[in-house]
């Protein structure tokens, strides 16, 4: 704690404790790109109400009717303003709004929606800090750093983290307080908010004689940033708030510091906080692959049933797409392991032997199957994806099934034989391995009402998927998600997606895609293959689920988890062998260098310049980028002409 001292112009008023029966104003800032209010916010505010005389919620941006209905029962007033200046300028707006009425309170708590809570009760920490005679206090702090990590030079001062700062009346009624907010600079960027307020607020007032304290000082923990690196230890010590950042920060950075999100969520659950509200918010606001990595959302499930509850049955629909009787028989052999009753829906393509396919369906030894139906869909228009979202649209929209299992008999073309064989085995084993395994998958849906979708992680054995999972479909993915009103952020390099086109899902999690009025013409292969809609939809299924508040998990059998891990471990080891540092540093180096291409002289020169002369490249890039596109276009056209002259047909590189 910093001692009060004499300053120019007079003595700072002695700090006081929070009095018995004192009045606390809570100013809580909300921002949601949709204008909604997720469930964790009313939960946080309802706990604070009993400790506050007044709760003022400031909404940056718009507020929907749903959002207002969620906030009104847990607040005294809602102030909606333009989304400018982040939460700092929202706090300023609140203070200006309260005006002279601030004198009615003994403490003002400035906080925001960047944390989940109360994961532990608020009462003990408020009581403990209330007994301390200080001018202001925070929940957590950040150590002094030199050089400043945001600027690469100078010093980042010691400071309270701005998501929770409580100020006593001896400070907020002072002229120093009034002048600080009156002269607050504009903050157009996140870095401005950190450098112009969060990092300087504490030092600004301690330099003027005000005393500061912190509920959970960083010096008590093994890292310099416990709110990010040690949330489990903070919770164990009674900290009532859990920052959201450990669940959306850059995964390689968290990996570098051994931050285990899955462990943190288990600790949250052990303390009695509903993990479902955390996952609902994260699913709507975090790119799926980032969330999958940060929260450890891969489930390795045993082949024997250890979790299914027969007292919570689901209505299940199994949707199979097969182009031939042989491929249909292969899939039907797999679905015999489903241990619960289901309806069977089989689609096939025009020109397939329909009568034989119908016979195979009717004669299949599937005592679990109730309704059995076969439909025909256009052969060249989206295959299994259009068959599912258009061919069975009426069934899906009626909501007759709680869960849908989507599988197909398609085998990827233009792959070597072993890759084709492993693709088929990998996809079906990890969804339909055994009766016990499927029961455990269904058990996941029973335990997690917010679970929307499960599928195997994207393949990396026999496939060059890592680093290029979007292939050439990202631009149209952006276009389609915008059309559907999906505002979940897209993954950057590769999406978390069922790239085999097979999954088990809660029907409601697919509602956005089910209710879209797709047409078969949209699934036609365009003149240029880059934007095939079926491939785009594969990649945005988790985004659609997330927009509705449903999270995604990936699943593997123990066998495939072992196969995948050792192969991936070896590949990562080899990729890291020529670059120093931790993986996050290696990744940053390669990203800074840029696209390697075929490793020619031009590419290597560009990489050298990006790495060693980034400012020069920043100046040259507007000129080089158009020139590069023109050059690549000329090369492509030259190759196309050469193929035509030599009689080589065009090929399609499908992922």
N, C-alpha and C positions, 0 to 999 in steps of 0.2 A: 504494500500500500504506500502511495506517495503522500508525504506529510504536507499539510497546508503551509503556506509561507507568505510573507509580506510581498505585495506586488505594487507596481507603479499605479498611483491613483487610489490607493486604499487597500484595506485588508479584505481578503475573501471571507465571506461568512463561514463560521465554523460548520462543519458537516454534521448532520443529524441522522439518527436512526429512523427507521420507518415506524411511526407511532402506533401504539395499540389502537385499533379502530380507524387507522389512517385510510385515506382515499387514494386509490391508484387509477390512473388513466392508462388504458392499453390502446396503442395505435398499431393496427395490424394491416399490412399492405398485401394486396392480392393482385396477381397478374395471371391471366389465362388467355391464350391466343384465341380461344373460342368465345370468351366471355362467360364460360361456365365456372362452377365452383365444385371441385372434386371433394369426395367424402372426407378426406383427411383434414380439411380446413374447418368445417363445423366441429369436428372432433377436438381439434386443437383449441378452438375458441370456447367451446362449452366448458372445458376444464379451466380456462382462464377466468371465466365469468365470476366464479365464486371468490376470486381474489381481486376483483376489479370493481370500482364504483361506476366506471363507464368504459365501454368498449366501442371504439371508433374504427370502423373498417374503411380503408381507402382502396378503391379499385382503380388500378391503372388500365385505361382502355375501356372496352365495352363491358356491359354486364347484362346477361340474358335474364329472362324471367325465372329460369331454373336457378341461376346463380343467386338472384335476389331472394328467392324463396328459401334457399339454403342458408343465407347469411342472416336474414331478419330475426330468426329465433335466438341467435347467439350473439347479437350485437345490439347496441343502442342507437347507432346511426351509421349510415353507409354514405360515403362520399365518393362519387365517380368523377374521374378526371382524365384528361388526355394522357396517354402513355409517354410521358417525357421525363427524363431525369432519373429513371429507375425508382427504387424504393426510397432513395434519399430525398428526392424532390417531392415524393408522395408524403413523406414525413413532414417536410416543410409545409406542404399544403394543409396537412392536418393541424399543425401547430398554428398556422395563420387562421385556420377556420375556428379553432377553439378560442384564440385570441386572449383577452383578459380573463376568460374563464379558467385559464390554466392555474390561476392562483387558488382555485378551489381544491387542488390536489396536492398530495404530499410526495407523489412519485409519478413519473411518466415513463412508461415502458414502450420503447420504439422497437417494433419487431416486424416480421414479414412471413411469407408463406414458403420459405426455403427450407423448412424443417418439418419433420413428422413428430407428433407428440400429443399428449404426454405419454412417452414410453415408460417413464417413471413418474410418480406424483409431483405436481408443481409445489405443493405445500411445503415440504421440507426445505427446499432450496430458497423459496421466497422467505420463509421464516428465518433461516440461517443468515441470509444476506440482509434481511430487514433489521437484524440486531447489530449490524456493523455501521459505525458512524462514517459514512463516505458520501462524497458528492455524486458519484456515478459508479455503476458496476456493470459487468457483462457476464454472460454465461461462460464463454470461452475466450481465449486470447491467442495472439500470434506473436511469436518471438521476433526480435529484431534480426534483420538479414542484411548482409553486405557481401556483394553488391545487391541492389534491389533486383529481384528476379523479373520484375515487369519491365525494367528499363535497361538492365545490364550494367548499371552504374549507380553511384550514390548509395543511399541507405534506405531500406524499408524499415520505418520505425516500429518499435513494439506498439501493439495496438489491440484493443478489444475488437472482436469480430462483430460487425455491425448488424448481424441478424437478430441480436438481442442486447440492447443497451437500456438500462434503467437509470433514470436521472432524478435526484432529489430536488426539492423545491429551492434549497439554498443555491442551487446552480441554475435551474431553469427560470428563476425569476431575476437572474443577474443581467447586467448590461452585456457582459461577455457572451452570454447565451444568445441574447437578442441580436447582437451584431454578427455572430457566427452565421446564423440562419439568414439574416438580412443580406449578407454579402456572399452567400453560397454561390459558387461558380456554376455555369452550365455544365452538364454531364451527358454529352451525346453518346458516349460509348461506355462499355463495361469497365475498360481500363481507366477512364475518367472517374467513374464511380469509386474505384478502388484507390486510385492515386490522389484524388482530390477530396475524398471524404473518409472512407474507411481507414486508410493507412495513416491519416493525419489527425482525425478527430481526437483521439486519446491524447496525443502529444500536445495538440493545440490547447487543451484545457489543463493538463497537468503543468505545462509551462507557465500557466497563469495562476497556479496555486491551488487548483482543484484536486481532490484526492480520488483515487480510482482503486477498485478492487475487482476481483474476478472469482466466480463461483468455482470453476474448475481450471486452475492455472496450468498452462502447458508444462511448467517445470515439474509437475507431479506425474508426468507421463513420459514414456520412453521415446517419443518422437517430437519433432518441432511443430506438428500440426495435428493434435489429437482429434479434433472434430472430423478430420478427413481420414487420418490413419489409424486412430484407436477408438472408434465409436463404441466398440464392445466394452472397453475399459471404462469409458465415460458412463455408459448405462449401468455397469456394475457398481459404480460409485454413486449412483442416484441421479445422474443427469437426466432431466425429463425430455430433452429434445434430441432428435437424431437428424443430422443434416441430410438433405436429399442428394448432395453432390457425390457421395461415394457410390451412388447407383447410376450416375450418368457421366462421370468423369472418364477421360480417355483410358480405356482398359489397359494398354501397355504401361501407362504411368502407375496405375494402381497395382499392377503386377510387379512392377519394380519395387514397390514398397510393401508387398505381401499383404495387401488389403483384401480380405476374403469376404465378399458381400454375402455369400450364402451363410457363413457363420454369423454375420451380423443380423441377418433376418431371423435365424434360429434363436438368437439371443433376444430379439424383439418379441418373438412369439412366447418365449419362456417368461418374459416379464408381463405377458397378458395383453399386449397391444395387438390389435387386429392387423395382421400382415396383409390381408386382402385389400385394405384401403391404400396401403403403400403400393402394391402391385397395380391397382387400378389407375392411380395417378401416373406411375412410371410408364405403364403400357400406352397411355395416351400421349405421353410427352417425350419419350426417349426412343431413339432409333432401336429397333428390335435386336440387332446383333450386339449393340453396345450393352443393352440391358441383359441379354442372355449371358454375356461375358462377365459383367460387373456383379450380377446377382447369382451367378452359378446356376443357371436354369436348365442344365443338362441332367436328366434322370437316367441312371443305369439301373434297370429293373430286372429282378430275378425272374426265372422262368416258372417258378412255383408261386401260386397265389399267396400273397402275404397281406393284402390290403383291401380286397374287394368286399363291400358290404351288401349282401343280397337283400337287405331291408331297404335299400335305396336304389331300386331298379331304374334304368333309363329305357326310353323307347329308342331303339337303334335302327337306323337305315344303312344298309350296305350298298354302295354304288360301284358297279364294276363296268369298265369299258374294255371291250375286246374286239379285235378285228377279225378273229377267226375262231373256230371251235377249239383248236389246239391251245391257243393262248388263253381262252376262257377256261378250259379244263385246268390249266396250270394255276390260275388264280383261285378257282373254286376249291382246289385242293388245299389252298392256304386258308380260306375262310371257314373251313370245317372246324378250325380250332376255336372259333369265337364261342365263348362259353355262355352266352346269353341269347335270348330270343331276338330275332331281327327280321326286318323285311328286306327282300333282295330285289335290287333294280339293276338290270343289265342293259347296257347300250352297245350297239354295234354300228358298223358303217354301211352305207349304201353299197350294194354289190356283194356283201358277205352272204354266206349260205344261211339265210334267216331261219328256215325251218329246222336245220340241224342245230343251230344255236339255241332255238327255243326248246328243242328236245333235250339238249345237254342241261339247260337250266331246270327243266321240269323233272328230269331224272336224277339230278344231283342229290347225293345222300346228305341232306342238310336238314335234320329234324328240327333245328332251331329256327329255320326260315318259315315265316308265315306267308305273307304275300310275296308272290314272285311275278315279275313283269319284265318284258323285253321291249325295247324301242330301237328304232333305226334313226341315225343322225347322218348328216352329210359327211362324206369321206374326207374331203380336203379342207374342212372348215373348223379348225380348232381341236379336232380329235377329242381326247378325254375331257379337256377343259370346257369346250362348248357343249359337249354332251351333258356335262354336269350342270353348268349354269344356265343352259337354255333347254336342253332335252328333258331335264327333270325339274325345271323351274316351278311348275305347278305343284309338284310334290313338296319341294323345299319350302315354298311360300305358305303352304297350308300349315306348316309347323307340326306335322304329325310325329316328328322324331326329335328327341332331345340331342342325340349324338348321330353324326354321320361318319361312316368309314368310306373313304374314297380311295380306290385302288384301280389298277388297270393292267392289261397284259402287254403293253407296248414296251419294246426293247429299243434303246437308242441305236440309231444307224451311224455308219461311218466311225465306228469304234472297233478296236481289235476284239477278238472273240472273248478273251479273258475279261476285258473291261465290261463287255455286254453281260457276261455271266455274273460278274460280281455286282453290277448295277441291279439286276433282277433280285439277286439274293439279298443284297444290302437293304433295298427298299422294303421288301416283304418281310424279311426276318425281323426288322426293327419295328414293324407294326403288328405283325401276325405270327410271332415266333411259336407260341404255344398257348394252350388255354389259360395257364397260369399267368403268362406274360400279358396277354390281352386283358385279363381280369385286373392286373396291376395298373395297366394303362387307364382302364375305366375307373379304377380306384382313385387315380389322380383327379379325375373330374368330380368324383364324389366328395373328395376332401377340399377341393379348391373351387368354389363357386365362380370365381373369376377366371378360371383357366378356360381359354377359348380354343386352343389348337395345340396338337402335338404332331411331330414328324421327326424323322431322323435328321441329324445335322447334314449339311451338304457334303457330298462325297469328295474325297481328295485322293483316293486310291484309283489309279487308272484314268483320272481326270485332272485337268489343269485348272480346276475351279478356283483355288485360292488366288486372290488378287484380281480376279476378273469375273466374279459371280454375276455382276450386272451385264456382262458381255456388252452388247450394243443396245440394251433395252432401257437404260435409265431415263433417257429423255422422254420416252413415251410413258414410262412409269410415272414421271412427274406430271405429265399431261393427264393421265388417267386418274391419278389420285386427286388432282385438282378438280377434275370433272365430278368425282364422287364425293367431294367435300372431306377428304381424308387429310388431316393436318398433322398426323404423326410424322416426325422427321424421317427421311429416308436414310438408310445406311449409306456410308460413303463408298468404300472400295467394293465390297460384296454384300448383298443382302442376306439376312437370315431368312431363308425361304425353303419351301419344299420343292427343291429343284428336280425332284423325280416326279412331281405331280401327284403324290400320294400323301394322305394325312388322315388323322382322326380329329374331328372338331365338334364343338358345341354348335348346333345349328344357328343359334342367335349370334354367335361370333362372326358368322359369315353373312349376316343380314344385309349389310351394305352391298355386297357383291350379288347376293341373291335378288335383291330388289332392283338392281340396275337392269334396265331393259336392253340387254345385249341382243344383237342380231347376228345371224350366221355370216352375213356379209362382212361384218367387222373382223371376223376371224379368218378371212381369206388372206393368203400369203400375199403381201404387197410386192410391187416390182422389186424393191430392195428389201432384203430379208431382215433388216435391223429391227423392225418394230412389230414382229408377229405378236398379236394380242394374247394368244395362249401362253406364250413365254413371259409376257409382261404380268399377266394375272398370277402366274406361279410366284412371282417375285413380290407381289404386293398383298398376298393373303394375310400375312401377319400384321401389315399396316392397317388393313380393313378391320381386323379383329381388335387391334389396339385402339382405333378410333372409337369403338364401342365400349372401351374399358376392359377388354379381355386380354390377358397376357398369354404368351406362347412359351411352351417348353419343348426342348428337343429330347428324344429318347433313344436309348441304345440297349441292346442286350449286353451282358457281360462279355460274351465272345467278341462282338464287334467293337466294343469299347477297348478291349485289349488290342485287337488288330489295328484299330485307328490310332490309338495313343502311341504305340511303339513306332509305327510308320511316320506319324507326324513329328514325334520327338526326334527321330533320326534326320528328317528333312530340315527341321528347324536348326538342328546342330550343324548341318552342312551349310545352310544358308548363312549362318552366323560366323562361319569359320574364317572369313577374310575381313571382318569388320569389328573393330574394338568396341568395348562398352557393353552396357546392358541392352536387352532387346529394344527398349523404348528409344534409346539413343541411336541404335542401328537403324531403326525404322525412320526416325527423324532425319538421319543422314540421307537415306535413300530417297525419302520424299523430297528433301531439299534438292537433291541432285536431279530428280525428275525422271521422265520416261527414258528407258534405255534403248528401246526399239531393238534393232538387230545388232546393236553394238558397233555400228559403223563410225567412220571418222566424224561425221557431222553430229551424231548423237553423243559421242564421247566428248567432243568439244563443248557441246551445249551443257552436258553434265558438269564438266570442269568449271565452266563459267557460272553455272547456277550455284555450285558449291563454294567457289573461291571469290567470285565477283558478283554477288547477288544484286547489288545496286545497279551495276552496269546492265545486267540482264533485265532488270525492271524497266529500264529506259528503252532497251531494244525490243522487248517482247511485243509491244503493239505492232512493230514492223515485221518481226520474225514470224509471228503466228500466222498472219494471212499468207505470207510467202510460203510457209511450210505447208499450209493447206493446199495451195495451188500446186506445189511440187508433188505432194502425195496424190492429188487428183490426176496429174499428168501420168504419174507412175501407174496408178490403177488402170487408167484408160489404156496405157501402153500394154499392160499385162493382159487386159481383156481382149485387145486386138490380136495379140500374139496367140492367146488361147483359141480364138475364133479361127485364125489362119491354120492352126495346127489341128483343129477339130476337137478340142478338149471342151467338154460341157462345163457350165458353171456349177460350182459346188456350194453347199450350204454348211456353215459351221455351227451346228446346233449344240447348245449346252444342256 
